[in-house]
Amino acid sequence: MDIRTQAAKAEQFRKLHRGPKMLLLPNAWDVASARILEEAGHPAIATTSAGIAYSLGYAMESGFHARKCCPWWRELRAPCACR
C-alpha cells in the first residue's frame, strides 16, 4: 500500500472516531466472523490476538507469537471491502 492510500485510510478511520455515531469495534477471530461483521454494517473491524490464537488451536500462554497470525491476517483482509 502506498503512503497516500495509507494516509487516506488513517484519516477515514480517525473520522469514524469523531462521527455522529458511536464507533463500535467488534473483534473478528476468523474470515467468517469478519464477513458477518462487515455484512452487519460495521465500518471498521478489530482483531483479537487471543481469539485468533484460540481459533488456530493455540493458547496465549503457550508461547503463541504474532508471526503465526500474519498469514491469517492477510487471509482475513482479502475478502473484506475495508482493505
HELIX and SHEET records of a PDB file:
HELIX    1   1 ILE A    3  ARG A   18  1                                  16    
HELIX    2   2 VAL A   31  GLU A   39  1                                   9    
HELIX    3   3 SER A   49  SER A   55  1                                   7    
HELIX    4   4 MET A   60  SER A   62  5                                   3    
HELIX    5   5 ALA A   66  LYS A   68  5                                   3    
HELIX    6   6 CYS A   70  ARG A   77  1                                   8    
SHEET    1   A 2 ASN A  27  ALA A  28  0                                        
SHEET    2   A 2 ALA A  46  THR A  47  1                                        
END                                                                             
